[in-house]
Amino acid sequence: MKNLILAHDLGTSANKAVLFSLEDGVITSETAEYKLYTTGKGDAEQDANDWWQAVYETTRRITARFDANSIAAVTFSAQMQGCLCIDRNHTPLRRAMIWADMRASKEESELAEKISKEEYYRITGHRMSCTYGAFKLMWLKKHEPEIYNKTWKVLCAKDYAILKLCGNAATEASDASGYGLTDIKAGCWSEHLIALCGLDADKLPEIHHSTDIAGYVTKEAADLTGLPAGTPVVFGAGDGPCAAVGSGCVREGIAYASMGTSSWISIATKEPCYDRKMRTVSWPHVVSGYYMPCGAMQSGGGSLAWAVRELCLPEIEEAKSIGCSKYDLTNELAAKSPCGANQLLFLPHLLGERAPYWEECAKGSFIGLKYAHTRADMVRAVMEGVVYHLGMILDIYQENGFHMDHLIAIGGGAKSSLWRQISASVYGIPICTSNFSDEACSVGAAVTAGVGIGLYHSFDVIDQFIDHNNMIHPKREEYAVYEKMSLLYQRSYAALHSVFEELHM
């Protein structure tokens, strides 16, 4: 019986292939790394052939150990906002400019002279940013016209892997949104924006639904991967939308928080979140008819990683000696500090900031530091500061009429019961976890494929993998403390903004 899904998560540093079934969950996984090319001058590139090699190698390792005839479909989650130019022979014309490539700031400014940022936001659901694929393509047209002129189609990471598997060059709604050229409500390319950018519409791929079958594994790809020729290839989606499915955020009233290096909160809605101050962005959801408003901060889990590295050497050494996680011991340390970290605040803007400030100049800070404060207070203040910041994003959703019953936490930070309790008490809503916190993207892609080929009846099947027994509820006494500290947190950034600007010069 064909009841297995092979889901690839093409990330920034590696591809992770996961074999999944509804009955057993994640059966096995394989990972292959690839290189990032950068000179440190705003460029960030990867070789598309490295992506494909990572995909076929991880697939081959899995098909060598499991019955490939049981695989009902192949699908993808992947990094977004890329720009890979290919010719009519499907050959990459240069390395792909990935999401982290920031060279197109002048092109962003040029478009801003032709259309207001507010109108752009209303059309696309996004803030104008040089990280989007359209601006990268504009940069190529200006600086590498020979590449632009030879370009047949522009693809994202997963789209190229799909092309190699089944021979079809196309994309789906979430990755199309990452170009910054789509009308989010109409679900199609915006002819108006394409014209303003001076781009050729025929170089953009056709847009499909995430659940659509892109094609079927060719004989050539079958020989390379070990997959049976004719196996359906389902588009899947970008990593953020796939994580929404994998976390269980598939209906209104549910939010999910990704507590990784960069952290964000997203919700499932029937309409985009058109925030008057443009503090959040909106993506098409994988679930048809829904959208995925998202507010991301630059350094969530990254702030804790910094604090552990710089403040917790004793815990790091002890963890090595007894063979446990350094984060387990630093959580125990932070738990020794009371709610509110003895009136200590931390601003977690170690890499500038995205939502809600969108300020490159933002800096990290301890505020209220006293001689009496301990390492425990400082580590807890870091954890609380991240949650205060994400709490502002939840407030934005509520200001715009979107409400949630509970929140599902995924990512490395979700493993900390202390951090989850802080989150529940700050947000004032219950927090639970997914059984596949570390594989939310892959599992979300797998469920998307299962729905696409009719193996699963709907996206609601993800509910059976959400650990609602692990629900943490707000503590009333903590909520009162955190309400005061959250307001002080917000006032602190406003008071220090001009200082940050001068420090950034």
C-alpha positions in Angstrom: 0.0 0.0 0.0 1.3 3.5 -0.9 0.9 5.2 2.4 4.3 7.0 2.9 5.2 10.6 2.0 8.8 11.7 1.3 9.1 15.4 2.3 12.2 17.5 1.7 13.0 20.6 3.7 15.5 22.6 1.7 16.9 25.0 4.2 19.7 27.6 4.1 22.4 25.2 5.3 21.1 21.7 4.4 18.3 19.6 3.0 16.5 17.3 5.4 14.5 14.5 3.9 11.8 12.9 6.1 9.8 9.8 5.4 6.4 10.2 7.0 3.2 8.2 7.5 0.0 9.1 9.2 0.2 6.0 11.3 3.8 6.3 12.5 4.7 9.9 12.0 8.3 10.5 11.2 9.8 7.1 10.2 13.3 8.2 9.3 15.3 11.2 8.0 18.5 12.0 6.1 20.4 15.2 5.9 22.9 16.6 3.3 24.6 20.0 3.7 25.6 22.5 1.1 27.6 25.7 0.9 26.7 29.3 1.2 28.7 31.7 -0.9 29.2 35.3 0.4 31.8 38.0 0.4 30.2 39.7 3.4 29.2 42.7 1.2 25.4 42.0 1.2 25.6 39.0 -1.1 24.4 35.5 -0.3 24.3 32.8 -3.0 24.0 29.1 -3.4 24.5 26.7 -6.2 21.3 25.1 -7.4 23.2 22.0 -8.4 24.1 21.6 -4.7 20.4 21.7 -3.8 19.6 19.0 -6.3 22.5 16.9 -5.2 21.3 17.1 -1.6 17.8 16.1 -2.7 18.8 13.1 -4.7 21.4 11.9 -2.3 19.1 12.0 0.7 16.3 10.4 -1.3 18.6 7.6 -2.5 19.7 6.9 1.1 16.1 6.5 2.1 15.0 4.4 -0.9 18.0 2.1 -0.3 16.6 1.2 3.2 12.8 1.4 2.6 10.4 0.1 0.0 10.2 3.0 -2.5 7.0 1.5 -3.9 5.3 2.5 -0.7 6.0 6.2 -1.3 2.8 7.8 -2.5 4.3 11.2 -3.2 7.3 13.5 -2.9 7.0 17.1 -1.7 8.9 20.1 -0.4 9.3 22.8 2.2 12.0 25.3 1.5 13.8 28.6 2.0 11.9 31.4 0.4 12.5 34.8 -1.4 15.2 33.4 -3.7 16.1 34.2 -7.3 17.4 31.4 -9.6 17.6 32.1 -13.3 17.4 29.1 -15.7 17.5 28.9 -19.5 15.2 26.9 -21.7 17.4 23.8 -21.2 16.6 24.1 -17.5 20.3 25.0 -16.8 21.1 27.5 -14.0 22.7 30.6 -15.5 24.4 31.6 -12.3 24.2 30.9 -8.6 20.9 31.6 -6.9 20.6 34.8 -4.9 18.9 33.5 -1.7 16.7 35.2 0.9 19.7 36.7 2.8 21.0 38.5 -0.2 20.7 42.3 0.4 22.3 43.8 -2.7 19.1 45.2 -4.2 18.6 48.1 -1.8 18.9 50.7 -4.6 16.3 48.8 -6.7 14.0 48.9 -3.7 14.4 52.7 -3.5 13.7 53.0 -7.2 10.4 51.2 -6.9 9.5 53.3 -3.8 9.7 56.3 -6.1 7.0 54.8 -8.3 4.5 53.4 -5.8 3.8 54.2 -2.2 4.8 51.7 0.4 1.2 51.7 1.6 -0.1 50.7 -1.8 2.5 48.1 -2.3 1.6 46.6 1.1 -2.1 46.6 0.3 -1.4 44.7 -3.0 1.1 42.2 -1.9 0.6 41.9 1.9 4.3 42.6 2.3 6.5 45.5 3.2 8.8 46.7 0.5 12.1 45.0 1.0 15.2 44.2 -1.1 15.1 40.6 0.3 12.2 39.8 -2.1 12.8 38.1 -5.4 11.6 40.9 -7.6 14.3 43.3 -6.4 17.0 40.7 -6.9 15.8 40.2 -10.5 15.8 44.0 -11.0 19.4 44.0 -9.7 20.4 41.2 -12.2 18.7 43.1 -15.1 20.8 46.1 -14.3 24.2 44.6 -13.3 24.1 41.3 -15.3 22.0 42.0 -18.3 23.4 39.0 -20.2 22.1 36.7 -17.5 18.7 38.5 -17.4 18.3 38.3 -21.2 19.1 34.6 -21.3 16.7 33.8 -18.5 13.7 31.7 -19.4 12.2 31.3 -15.9 13.0 32.5 -12.4 12.6 29.9 -9.7 12.9 29.4 -6.0 14.8 26.5 -4.3 12.1 23.9 -4.1 10.8 24.8 -7.6 14.2 23.9 -9.1 14.2 20.5 -7.2 10.7 19.9 -8.5 11.8 20.8 -12.0 14.7 18.2 -11.8 12.3 15.6 -10.5 9.5 16.0 -13.0 10.5 18.4 -15.7 7.9 21.1 -15.0 9.0 24.7 -14.2 6.3 26.3 -12.0 5.7 27.5 -8.5 2.9 27.8 -5.9 1.3 30.6 -4.0 3.5 31.0 -1.0 6.8 31.1 -2.9 5.2 33.3 -5.6 4.3 35.7 -2.7 8.0 35.8 -1.8 8.8 37.5 -5.1 6.9 40.6 -3.9 5.0 40.7 -7.2 1.7 39.0 -6.5 -1.7 40.4 -5.7 -2.4 38.5 -2.5 -6.1 38.7 -2.7 -6.3 37.7 -6.4 -3.7 35.0 -6.0 -1.9 35.9 -9.2 1.0 38.0 -10.5 0.3 41.7 -10.4 0.8 43.1 -13.9 0.9 46.6 -12.4 3.9 45.8 -10.1 5.7 43.8 -12.8 5.5 46.8 -15.1 6.6 49.2 -12.4 9.7 47.0 -11.8 10.5 46.9 -15.5 10.4 43.1 -15.6 9.2 40.6 -18.2 6.1 38.7 -17.0 7.0 35.7 -19.2 10.1 35.0 -17.1 7.9 34.3 -14.0 6.6 30.8 -13.5 3.0 29.8 -13.5 1.4 29.8 -10.0 -0.4 26.7 -8.6 -1.9 25.7 -5.3 0.4 24.2 -2.7 -1.6 20.9 -2.9 -1.4 20.7 -6.7 0.6 17.9 -8.3 3.5 19.5 -10.1 4.2 16.4 -12.2 5.5 12.9 -11.9 9.0 11.5 -11.3 10.8 11.1 -14.7 12.8 8.0 -15.6 16.0 10.0 -15.4 15.2 11.2 -11.9 14.0 7.7 -10.9 17.4 6.2 -11.9 19.1 8.8 -9.8 16.9 8.8 -6.7 15.6 5.2 -6.5 12.0 6.5 -6.6 9.6 4.7 -9.0 9.0 6.6 -12.2 5.6 8.1 -12.2 5.6 9.0 -8.4 3.5 12.2 -7.9 5.5 15.3 -7.0 3.3 17.8 -5.0 4.4 21.4 -4.8 4.4 21.9 -1.1 5.2 25.4 0.1 7.7 27.7 1.7 9.2 26.9 5.1 7.0 29.3 7.1 3.6 28.2 5.6 4.7 24.5 5.9 5.6 25.1 9.6 2.1 26.5 10.1 0.6 23.2 8.9 3.1 21.1 10.8 2.4 23.0 14.0 -1.3 22.6 13.7 -2.1 26.2 12.8 -4.7 25.3 10.1 -7.9 27.0 11.3 -9.0 30.4 12.7 -8.3 30.9 16.4 -5.0 29.1 16.4 -1.6 30.7 16.4 1.9 29.2 16.3 5.2 30.5 17.6 8.5 29.4 16.1 11.1 29.6 18.8 14.2 29.2 16.7 17.2 31.4 16.1 14.9 33.9 14.4 11.4 33.8 16.1 8.0 34.6 14.9 4.3 34.3 15.6 1.8 33.5 12.8 -2.0 32.9 12.7 -4.5 31.4 10.3 -7.0 33.9 9.0 -9.7 34.3 6.4 -8.3 37.7 5.4 -4.8 39.2 5.2 -3.8 41.4 8.2 -3.7 44.9 6.7 -2.1 46.6 9.7 -2.3 50.4 9.4 1.3 50.8 10.5 2.5 47.9 8.3 4.1 46.2 11.3 3.3 42.6 10.1 3.2 40.9 6.7 0.8 38.3 5.3 1.4 35.2 3.2 -1.0 32.9 1.4 -1.6 29.9 3.7 -1.2 26.4 2.4 -4.8 25.7 3.4 -6.9 27.1 0.5 -8.9 30.2 1.4 -6.7 31.1 4.3 -3.9 33.6 4.9 -0.9 33.5 7.2 -0.1 36.9 8.9 3.4 36.8 10.3 5.4 39.0 12.6 9.1 37.9 12.9 11.9 39.1 15.1 15.5 38.9 14.2 17.0 37.2 17.3 14.6 35.2 19.4 16.3 31.9 20.2 19.4 33.6 19.0 19.4 35.9 21.9 19.2 33.0 24.3 22.0 31.3 22.5 24.1 34.5 22.9 23.3 34.7 26.6 24.2 31.0 27.2 27.5 31.4 25.3 28.5 34.6 27.1 27.0 34.2 30.6 26.8 30.4 31.2 30.2 28.9 31.0 29.8 26.9 34.3 26.6 25.4 32.9 28.3 24.6 29.5 31.2 22.9 31.3 28.9 20.9 33.6 26.7 19.8 30.6 29.8 18.5 28.9 30.9 16.5 32.0 27.5 14.9 32.7 26.4 14.5 29.1 23.2 16.7 29.0 22.0 19.7 27.1 23.5 23.0 28.2 20.1 24.5 27.7 18.6 22.2 30.3 21.0 23.6 32.9 20.6 27.2 31.8 16.8 26.8 32.1 17.4 25.5 35.7 19.5 28.6 36.3 16.9 31.0 34.9 14.2 29.3 37.0 16.0 30.5 40.2 15.1 34.1 39.2 11.5 35.2 40.0 8.9 36.3 37.5 10.0 39.6 36.1 13.7 38.8 36.7 13.9 41.1 39.7 12.9 44.1 37.7 15.5 43.5 34.9 14.7 44.1 31.2 16.4 42.9 28.1 15.9 44.2 24.6 16.8 41.3 22.2 17.7 43.4 19.1 21.1 41.8 18.6 20.8 41.8 14.8 18.6 44.8 14.3 14.9 44.2 14.2 12.0 43.3 12.0 8.4 43.3 13.3 7.1 45.6 14.6 9.9 48.2 14.4 11.7 47.3 11.1 14.8 49.1 12.2 18.3 48.0 11.2 19.7 50.3 13.9 18.0 48.6 16.8 20.4 47.3 19.5 20.3 44.8 22.3 20.3 46.2 25.9 20.0 45.2 29.6 17.9 47.9 31.3 17.7 48.3 35.1 20.8 46.3 35.8 21.9 46.5 39.5 24.8 45.2 41.5 22.4 42.8 43.2 21.4 41.1 39.9 22.7 37.6 39.2 23.4 35.5 36.1 20.0 33.8 36.7 18.3 37.2 36.5 20.1 38.1 33.3 19.3 34.8 31.6 15.6 34.9 32.6 15.5 38.6 31.5 16.7 37.4 28.0 13.9 34.8 27.9 11.3 37.2 29.0 12.5 40.0 26.7 12.0 37.7 23.7 8.4 36.9 24.8 7.6 40.5 25.5 8.6 41.3 22.0 6.5 38.5 20.5 3.7 39.6 22.7 3.6 42.9 20.8 3.1 40.9 17.6 0.1 39.1 19.1 -1.3 42.5 20.2 -1.1 43.7 16.6 -3.2 40.8 15.5 -5.8 41.6 18.2 -5.8 45.3 17.3 -6.7 44.2 13.7 -9.6 42.1 14.8 -7.9 38.6 14.9 -8.1 36.6 18.0 -6.7 33.2 19.0 -7.8 30.6 21.5 -4.4 29.0 22.1 -0.8 29.0 20.7 1.3 26.1 19.6 5.0 26.4 20.2 7.6 24.8 17.9 11.4 25.0 17.5 14.2 24.6 20.0 12.9 27.1 22.5 9.6 25.2 22.7 11.4 22.4 24.5 11.8 24.7 27.6 8.8 24.3 29.9 10.0 27.5 31.6 9.9 29.5 28.4 6.5 28.1 27.6 5.2 29.1 31.0 6.6 32.6 30.6 4.9 32.8 27.2 1.5 31.6 28.5 1.6 34.2 31.3 2.7 37.1 29.1 0.3 36.3 26.3 -2.6 35.4 28.6 -3.5 32.3 26.5 -2.7 28.6 26.8 0.5 27.2 25.1 0.9 23.6 23.9 3.5 21.9 21.7 3.7 19.7 18.6 5.0 16.2 18.8 7.2 17.2 15.8 8.5 20.5 17.0 11.8 20.1 15.2 10.2 18.7 12.0 7.3 21.1 11.6 8.3 22.2 8.1 8.8 18.6 6.9 5.6 17.3 8.5 3.6 20.2 7.2 4.9 19.5 3.7 4.0 15.8 4.1 0.5 16.6 5.2 0.1 19.0 2.3 1.2 16.3 -0.2 -1.2 13.8 1.5 -4.1 16.2 1.0 -3.0 16.9 -2.5 -3.1 13.3 -3.7 -6.2 12.4 -1.6 -4.4 10.2 0.9 -5.6 12.5 3.8 -9.1 13.8 3.9 -8.2 17.3 5.0 -5.5 19.3 6.9 -7.3 18.5 10.1 -5.4 15.3 10.3 -2.5 17.2 11.8 -4.6 17.5 15.0 -3.6 14.0 16.0 0.0 15.0 16.3 -0.5 18.0 18.5 0.2 17.3 22.2 -2.7 19.0 23.9 -2.0 17.1 27.1 1.1 19.3 27.4 -1.0 22.5 27.6 0.4 25.2 29.8 -2.0 27.8 31.1 -1.3 31.4 32.2 -0.7 32.0 35.9 -2.8 34.9 37.2 -0.1 36.3 39.5 2.5 36.2 36.8 0.3 37.8 34.2 -0.1 40.9 36.5 3.7 41.2 36.8 4.3 40.7 33.1 1.6 43.2 32.1 3.7 45.9 33.9 7.0 44.7 32.6 5.8 44.4 29.0 4.7 48.1 29.0 8.1 49.1 30.4 9.7 47.0 27.7 7.9 48.9 25.0 8.7 52.3 26.6 12.4 51.3 26.8 12.8 50.9 23.1 11.0 54.1 22.4 13.2 56.0 24.8 16.4 54.5 23.4 15.6 54.7 19.7 17.6 57.9 19.1 20.6 56.5 21.0 20.5 53.3 18.8 20.5 55.5 15.7 23.6 57.4 16.8 25.4 54.1 17.8 24.6 52.8 14.3 26.3 55.6 12.4 
